[in-house]
Amino acid sequence: MQPAPAPGVRTISRGIRRLTLVISGLALVVGPLLYVLPDNTDTLFAWTIQPPLTAAFLGGTYCTALAIEILAARQRIWALARVFFPGMLTFTLTMLIATLLHLNKFHFEAPGGIARFTAWAWLIIYILAPPVMAGLLYMQLRRPGGDPPRRSPLPPWFRGVLAVQAVIMVGLGAALFLAPDVTKGIWPWMLTPLTARAVGAWMLGLGAAVVQSYRENDWERIQLAMVGDVVLGVLELGAVARFSNTVPWATPNAWVYMGALVILVALGAYGLAQSRSLAIAVPAPPG
């Protein structure tokens, strides 16, 4: 049981908590579907994703979001949960734009009922999600109270790593999203314009979360992001291992990608270890 927030500390609103649970439910459907059954997107998903490694990659990102959102729903203090909200809003908005730009690729008229249902559900959800999320976030920021004091600031070298990580993710995401036909070749395997924009949307969302981690500057406040680093890195390494024949290993892009995933897991594991050890060394003040 988490301790009660101290007086004057801004807590998480009921609307944000419910939103987090709803998004968790959606991620629970999309993430495992794409990660476990990436070969069946032509009959089970909103659009056909090729190669299956791309579907598994996207499934890994949704499964990562699921893990973070479940943990965020358990938080009571806004400062301990907000690290992923900028990224979630960024991804949702950019994914909506990507969907609208490629409506002809979606299974709105597919003969299979499941594919047709998921296509329409996808469109409706992504049309509704950005304004709902923005409205609830605005209401959350107007709640009374402030942040608890930072108890465990990040070391300068770690913040420097976060800054580099943010620049790379945001830059890569923007390139893939804005000019997919020109930049999709920088990804280690084949992407279509739609999947390039979907991957770009996730890179922009993850980059926004890293920027927020840099701003939070506290091990306790970025725990959710560190969990996300570990889960995402492990899942994407597993996806590559499963579809290793898809990756052109003779190109440097493939090895840069693998190195980035290993670094992601290492950073997340280090961050979690630091946050846990500091939580023990510096106990929370009584509520």
C-alpha positions as CSV (number, residue, x, y, z in Angstrom):
1,M,0.0,0.0,0.0
2,Q,1.4,3.4,-1.0
3,P,1.5,6.0,1.7
4,A,-1.1,8.8,1.7
5,P,0.1,11.9,-0.1
6,A,1.3,14.7,2.1
7,P,-1.0,17.7,2.5
8,G,-0.7,20.2,-0.4
9,V,0.6,17.5,-2.9
10,R,-1.4,17.3,-6.1
11,T,-3.0,13.9,-6.5
12,I,-4.2,12.2,-9.6
13,S,-7.8,12.9,-10.6
14,R,-10.4,10.3,-11.0
15,G,-10.7,11.1,-14.7
16,I,-7.0,10.6,-15.4
17,R,-7.1,7.3,-13.4
18,R,-10.1,6.1,-15.5
19,L,-8.4,7.2,-18.7
20,T,-5.3,5.2,-17.7
21,L,-7.4,2.1,-17.1
22,V,-9.2,2.5,-20.4
23,I,-6.0,2.8,-22.3
24,S,-4.6,-0.2,-20.5
25,G,-7.6,-2.2,-21.7
26,L,-7.0,-1.1,-25.3
27,A,-3.3,-1.9,-25.1
28,L,-4.1,-5.3,-23.6
29,V,-6.0,-6.1,-26.8
30,V,-3.6,-4.6,-29.4
31,G,-0.3,-5.3,-27.9
32,P,-0.5,-9.1,-27.4
33,L,-2.4,-9.5,-30.7
34,L,0.4,-7.9,-32.7
35,Y,3.3,-9.3,-30.7
36,V,2.0,-12.9,-30.5
37,L,0.2,-13.1,-33.9
38,P,2.1,-10.8,-36.2
39,D,1.5,-13.0,-39.2
40,N,-2.3,-12.6,-39.0
41,T,-2.8,-8.8,-39.3
42,D,-4.6,-9.3,-42.7
43,T,-7.5,-11.0,-40.9
44,L,-7.3,-9.8,-37.3
45,F,-6.0,-6.2,-37.3
46,A,-7.1,-2.8,-38.6
47,W,-4.6,-3.0,-41.5
48,T,-2.2,-5.5,-42.9
49,I,1.3,-5.1,-41.6
50,Q,4.3,-6.5,-43.5
51,P,6.8,-7.8,-42.7
52,P,5.6,-9.5,-39.5
53,L,8.6,-8.1,-37.6
54,T,7.0,-4.7,-37.9
55,A,3.8,-5.9,-36.4
56,A,5.8,-7.5,-33.6
57,F,7.7,-4.3,-33.0
58,L,4.4,-2.3,-32.8
59,G,3.0,-5.0,-30.5
60,G,6.0,-4.6,-28.2
61,T,5.4,-0.9,-28.0
62,Y,1.8,-1.4,-27.0
63,C,2.7,-4.0,-24.5
64,T,5.2,-1.6,-23.0
65,A,2.5,1.1,-22.8
66,L,0.3,-1.5,-21.0
67,A,2.9,-2.2,-18.3
68,I,3.5,1.5,-17.7
69,E,-0.3,2.4,-17.6
70,I,-1.0,-0.4,-15.1
71,L,1.7,0.9,-12.8
72,A,0.5,4.5,-13.4
73,A,-3.0,3.6,-12.4
74,R,-1.7,2.5,-9.0
75,Q,-0.1,5.9,-8.3
76,R,-1.8,8.5,-6.1
77,I,0.6,11.4,-6.6
78,W,0.6,13.2,-10.0
79,A,4.3,13.9,-10.0
80,L,5.0,10.1,-9.8
81,A,2.8,9.2,-12.8
82,R,3.0,12.1,-15.2
83,V,6.2,11.1,-16.9
84,F,4.4,9.1,-19.6
85,F,1.5,11.5,-20.3
86,P,3.3,13.8,-22.7
87,G,4.4,10.8,-24.7
88,M,1.0,9.2,-24.7
89,L,-0.7,12.4,-25.9
90,T,2.0,12.9,-28.6
91,F,1.7,9.3,-29.9
92,T,-2.1,9.4,-29.9
93,L,-2.2,12.6,-31.9
94,T,0.4,11.6,-34.4
95,M,-1.1,8.1,-34.9
96,L,-4.4,9.7,-35.6
97,I,-2.7,11.9,-38.3
98,A,-1.0,8.8,-39.8
99,T,-4.3,7.0,-39.8
100,L,-6.1,9.8,-41.7
101,L,-3.3,10.0,-44.2
102,H,-3.5,6.3,-45.0
103,L,-7.2,5.5,-44.7
104,N,-7.1,3.5,-48.0
105,K,-4.9,1.0,-46.2
106,F,-7.4,0.1,-43.5
107,H,-9.8,-2.8,-43.6
108,F,-13.0,-0.8,-43.6
109,E,-14.5,-3.0,-46.3
110,A,-12.6,-6.3,-45.7
111,P,-14.6,-9.5,-46.1
112,G,-13.5,-10.7,-42.6
113,G,-15.7,-9.3,-39.8
114,I,-12.9,-9.1,-37.3
115,A,-10.6,-7.1,-39.5
116,R,-13.5,-4.7,-40.5
117,F,-14.5,-4.3,-36.8
118,T,-10.9,-3.5,-35.7
119,A,-10.5,-1.0,-38.5
120,W,-13.6,1.0,-37.5
121,A,-12.8,0.7,-33.8
122,W,-9.3,1.9,-34.4
123,L,-10.5,5.0,-36.3
124,I,-13.1,5.9,-33.7
125,I,-10.8,5.4,-30.8
126,Y,-8.0,7.5,-32.3
127,I,-10.5,10.3,-33.3
128,L,-11.9,10.5,-29.7
129,A,-8.7,9.9,-27.7
130,P,-6.7,13.1,-28.3
131,P,-9.4,15.6,-27.3
132,V,-10.4,13.5,-24.3
133,M,-6.8,13.1,-23.2
134,A,-6.1,16.8,-23.6
135,G,-9.2,17.8,-21.7
136,L,-8.5,15.5,-18.8
137,L,-4.9,16.6,-18.7
138,Y,-6.0,20.3,-18.6
139,M,-8.3,19.5,-15.7
140,Q,-5.6,17.6,-13.9
141,L,-3.2,20.5,-14.2
142,R,-5.8,22.8,-12.6
143,R,-6.2,20.6,-9.5
144,P,-4.9,22.2,-6.3
145,G,-1.6,21.3,-4.8
146,G,1.9,21.0,-6.0
147,D,4.8,18.5,-6.4
148,P,6.5,16.9,-3.5
149,P,10.2,17.9,-3.1
150,R,12.7,16.0,-5.2
151,R,14.4,13.5,-3.0
152,S,16.8,11.8,-5.4
153,P,18.0,14.1,-8.3
154,L,19.6,12.4,-11.3
155,P,23.3,12.6,-11.8
156,P,24.5,15.0,-14.5
157,W,25.8,12.2,-16.7
158,F,22.5,10.4,-16.7
159,R,20.6,13.5,-17.6
160,G,23.1,13.9,-20.4
161,V,22.3,10.4,-21.7
162,L,18.6,11.3,-21.5
163,A,19.2,14.4,-23.6
164,V,21.1,12.5,-26.3
165,Q,18.4,9.8,-26.2
166,A,15.6,12.4,-26.6
167,V,17.3,14.1,-29.6
168,I,17.8,10.8,-31.4
169,M,14.2,9.5,-30.8
170,V,12.5,12.8,-31.6
171,G,14.7,13.3,-34.7
172,L,14.2,9.8,-36.0
173,G,10.5,9.9,-35.2
174,A,10.1,13.2,-37.0
175,A,12.0,12.0,-40.1
176,L,10.0,8.8,-40.4
177,F,6.7,10.6,-39.8
178,L,7.2,13.7,-42.0
179,A,9.0,12.1,-44.9
180,P,8.4,8.3,-44.8
181,D,9.2,7.7,-48.5
182,V,12.6,9.4,-48.1
183,T,13.7,8.2,-44.7
184,K,12.2,4.8,-44.2
185,G,15.5,3.3,-45.4
186,I,17.2,4.4,-42.2
187,W,15.2,1.8,-40.3
188,P,16.9,-1.6,-40.1
189,W,14.2,-3.5,-42.0
190,M,11.7,-2.6,-44.7
191,L,8.9,-0.2,-43.8
192,T,5.9,1.0,-45.8
193,P,4.9,4.7,-45.7
194,L,2.1,3.8,-43.2
195,T,4.3,1.6,-40.9
196,A,7.1,4.2,-41.1
197,R,4.6,6.8,-39.8
198,A,3.4,4.4,-37.1
199,V,7.0,3.7,-36.0
200,G,7.7,7.4,-36.2
201,A,4.7,8.2,-34.0
202,W,6.0,5.8,-31.4
203,M,9.5,7.3,-31.6
204,L,8.0,10.8,-31.1
205,G,5.9,9.5,-28.1
206,L,8.9,7.8,-26.5
207,G,11.1,10.8,-27.2
208,A,8.5,13.0,-25.4
209,A,8.6,10.7,-22.4
210,V,12.4,11.0,-22.3
211,V,12.2,14.8,-22.5
212,Q,9.7,14.6,-19.5
213,S,12.1,12.3,-17.7
214,Y,14.9,14.9,-18.2
215,R,12.6,17.6,-16.8
216,E,11.5,15.5,-13.8
217,N,15.2,15.1,-12.7
218,D,14.4,12.6,-9.9
219,W,14.8,8.8,-9.8
220,E,11.5,8.4,-8.0
221,R,9.6,10.4,-10.6
222,I,11.0,8.5,-13.6
223,Q,10.5,5.0,-12.3
224,L,7.7,4.3,-14.8
225,A,10.0,5.4,-17.7
226,M,12.7,3.1,-16.5
227,V,10.2,0.2,-16.4
228,G,9.3,1.1,-19.9
229,D,12.9,1.1,-21.0
230,V,13.4,-2.5,-19.7
231,V,10.2,-3.9,-21.0
232,L,10.5,-2.3,-24.5
233,G,14.1,-3.3,-24.9
234,V,13.5,-6.9,-23.9
235,L,10.4,-7.3,-26.1
236,E,12.0,-5.7,-29.2
237,L,15.1,-7.9,-28.7
238,G,12.7,-10.9,-28.6
239,A,11.0,-9.8,-31.8
240,V,14.3,-9.5,-33.6
241,A,15.3,-13.0,-32.4
242,R,12.0,-14.4,-33.6
243,F,12.3,-12.8,-37.1
244,S,16.0,-12.6,-37.4
245,N,15.8,-13.6,-41.1
246,T,14.0,-10.3,-41.8
247,V,16.9,-8.2,-40.7
248,P,19.7,-7.4,-43.2
249,W,22.6,-8.1,-40.8
250,A,25.1,-6.9,-43.3
251,T,24.0,-3.3,-42.9
252,P,25.2,-1.1,-40.0
253,N,21.6,-0.1,-39.3
254,A,20.8,-3.5,-37.9
255,W,23.7,-3.5,-35.4
256,V,23.1,0.1,-34.4
257,Y,19.4,-0.9,-33.7
258,M,20.5,-3.9,-31.6
259,G,23.0,-1.8,-29.7
260,A,20.4,0.8,-29.0
261,L,18.1,-1.9,-27.5
262,V,20.8,-3.3,-25.3
263,I,21.6,0.2,-24.0
264,L,17.9,0.9,-23.4
265,V,17.6,-2.2,-21.2
266,A,20.9,-1.3,-19.4
267,L,19.7,2.3,-18.7
268,G,16.3,1.1,-17.5
269,A,17.8,-1.5,-15.2
270,Y,20.3,1.0,-13.8
271,G,17.6,3.5,-13.2
272,L,15.3,1.0,-11.4
273,A,18.2,-0.1,-9.2
274,Q,19.0,3.5,-8.3
275,S,15.4,4.4,-7.6
276,R,14.9,1.3,-5.4
277,S,18.1,1.8,-3.4
278,L,17.4,5.5,-2.9
279,A,13.8,4.7,-1.8
280,I,15.2,2.5,0.9
281,A,17.9,4.9,1.9
282,V,15.6,7.9,2.0
283,P,12.2,6.7,3.2
284,A,9.1,8.7,2.2
285,P,7.9,11.3,4.7
286,P,4.9,10.2,6.7
287,G,1.5,11.2,5.3
